[in-house]
Amino acid sequence: MQDLILAATTEEFRTIMNTMSPDIRVMTSGAFTAAFLDLIPQFERATQNKIVVAATSMGTGANSIPSRLQRGEPVDAVIMADAALVELIKDGKGLAESRTALARSAIGMAVRAGSPKPDISSVDALKRTLLQAKSIAYSASVSGVYLSTELFQRLGIADQMASKSRRIEGERVGAVVARGEAEIGFQQISELLPVPGIDYVGPLPPEAQKVSVFSAGVAVGARNLDATHALIRFLASPEAAHAITKSGLEPIANR
């Protein structure tokens, strides 16, 4: 059996849980997924622990982390936006003392592979690009919430964006852009980079950027507390920094 089992749906995750006893069960939001998948083999070799991963999102829908936790799916550790983890802890589903910041995540833009790359190097250039675009896609998670509820309003273009913007649920924004269903797409940079069929344009300009912190925490009811705490310490260590950087995130390593 493979060391890593990636459960993309609730049904697959439950099937796996019913047929084996993993050492550590982890739900991770999309922004940290690429780094986490890269780091798992190193942790497993060093500890002999095995990890089962549900790579999901903090957005909406049946497979989002909040929905899975609400249904009582078994989990030892969660990795998500720090603000969402704080709410999880307030709801009694996470251990406050385990909350550990892992990485900072910025928002980027992508176009379909081979398409011209619009200028977004300044706020004025970004505004022109948004107004000229025929269709725009953004995520249902933290980056999309920021764009649709804050940035568009601040730029004074909320009304123009409403008719040509689409919130993407259940898949990455890059996949929609790659199919040509949106001219430009916005999401956390680490979620855009792994998607085939798109060209990454760059980050939002500093004056328009929103950087989110992603953190890990131990879930209430975790079966293997020692191993789960060890995993989180590893993810926050300097040894994990290279993989986190490579994925498009900025590590917050404990030195």
N, C-alpha and C positions, 0 to 999 in steps of 0.2 A: 504494500500500500504506500502511496506517495507520502512523504513527510508533510507536505502542505496540501490541504484540500480547500479549494476556493469555492465557498457556497454562495452562488449568485442569487438564489431565491430562498424564500422561507422553507418551501417544501424540501429542497435539497439539503438545507441546513439541518432540518429535523431528521431526515433520513440518515445523515451522517451521525448525528448525535445518538440515534437509536442503535447503530451498528458498531460503535466503538466508544472508547472512553479516553478522549484526548486529555492531555495534561493541562493545557491552557486553551480556553475558548475566548476568542477576541472578536469584537465588532469594531471595525474602523471606518470612518467616513472617507469619502473619495480623495480628499486632499492629501491624506497621509498614506494612502494605499500603496503607491509605487515604492516609496521608501520602505514601508513595512515589509512588503513582499521581498524586497532586496535583502533586508536584514534578517529575516527569519532563519535561513540556513545557518548563518553564523551563530545565532543564539542556540539553535537546536544542537549543533555540533558541540558547543561548549558546555551545554547543560544536560543533554540527553532528554530534555523535555520536548514534547511534540505539541504543535500548535494547529488548531483548526480556526480558520479565518472566515468571517462573514464580511466581505468587502461590500459596503453599502453606502448610505449617504445620510446627511443630516436634514435632508429635504422632507418632502411629504410622500405619502404612499405607503403601501403595505410593507415594503422592504426597507423603509427607513429605520434608523436606530431607535427613535422614540416608539414607533409602531411595534417593533420587535420586542422591545422591553415591556411595553404595555401588555403584550400577549404572554409575557412570562417566559420568553425563550431563554435557555440557559446561557450564561456568559460569565466570564471571569474578569475580563478587562475591556474597557471601551476607550476608543480614541476619537476625539471629536473637537469641535470648536470649544474653546475654553468657556465662553459664556454659556453654551449649552450644557457643558459638564457641571457648571455651578448650579444650573437649574435642576439637573439630574440629582445632584447631591441634596438640594433642598427638598426634592420629592421623595427622599429616602431610598434612592436606588443606587447611590454611590457612596464610597467611604471618603469623607472629607480629607482625612490625613494623607490619602493616597494621590490626591490631585497633583499632577506633575506637568509643567509646561515642556513641550518637546520642540516646537518649531513655529516660526512666523511664516505666514502665507500671504502672498500678494495676488492681486487680480490681473489677469492678462487678457489679450485679445487674439483671435485666430481667424484666418480666412481659409477657404477651400484651397487645397494644394494647387499651385500654379497661378492663382489669382494675384492681381496686384495687391501690394501691401499698403493700406492707407496710412497716412501720417497721424500718429497719436502722441507725438513727442511733447506736446504742450496742451494745456486745457483748451485753448482756442482751436487747435488742430483736431483734438478729440471731438469737440462740439461739431465742427464742420463734417467730420467723418460720420458721426451719428446722424446728422441731418441729411447727408447725401446717401446713406445706406438705404437700400430698398427693403431689407429685412434684417432683424436683429434677434439673436437668441441669447438668453442668459439662464443661469441655473436656478433651481428652486431652493438652493441653500444660501449660505451667508453672502456670497458674492452677488447673487441675483437680487436678494432682498435689499442690499445696499444700493445697487444700480436703480432698481425700480422705485424705491421709497425715499432715497436721499439724493443720489447724484443727478438723475434726470431733472429733479425739481431744482436743485442748486444751479444747474446749467440753464434753467428756464426753458426746457424743451420737453417737459413731461407730456404735454398734449400731443406733440408731434410723434413722440415715441410710442404712445399707447396703441396706435393703429398698426404699427409695423413691428412690434416687439412680441416675443413669444417666450414664455417661461417653460423650461424643459424639465420634465419629471421622468424618472425611471431610466435615464441614460445620460451619458455625458454630452455636454453642449457640443464638443468637437465632433461627435458622431453625426449630429444634425447638420453641422456646417459641411462636413465631408460629403454628405449626400446631396449637397446643394439646396437644402431646405431653408437655409439662412445665409445671407451674404457675409455677415460677421457674427462672431460669437464671443461671449465673455464668461470666464470662469476662473477659479483658482489656477495659477500657472501650472502647478503640479498635476492638475487634472487635465490640462490641455496637452502637455508635452507628450504623453504616451499614445495619443490618439493618431492612428494612421489616416492619411488622406487630407490632412490640414497643414497649413504653414503657420507657425507661431509668429505673430507680428511683434509683440513686446508687451511690457507692463503698462498699466495706466500711468500717466504722468504723476509725479509726486504730489502735486496739489489736488489731484482727483483720486488718489490711491486710498484704499482702505486695507490696512494690514491686519489680519486676524491671527490670533495665537491658537494653535491646536495643542491639546493636552491629553494626557492619558490618566485613567483612574481605575481603581478596583471596584467592581460591581458588588453590591450587597448580595450575599449568597454565593460568592466565589468559593469554589471547592478547594483549590490549591493556592492558599494565600501566599506562601513563601515563594513559590515559582512565579506567581503573577507579579508580586512586588519585584522580584529579580528581573523579570522582563521589562517592567517599566523603568527600572534603574538603568538597564542596558540601553533602552531607547533614548534616554536622557544623557547618556554618557558621551565623551569625546569619540569613542570607538564607533558610534553610530553616525557621527557628523557628516562623513563623506557621502554616505548613501542618501542622507537627507538633503544635502546640498545638491547632489546630482539630480534629484527628483524635482528640483525647482523651488525648494523650501529653504528657509534660513534656520539652521539649527540653533537651539538654545541649550548648549551643552553645559553640563555641570563639570567644572574643572577642579 
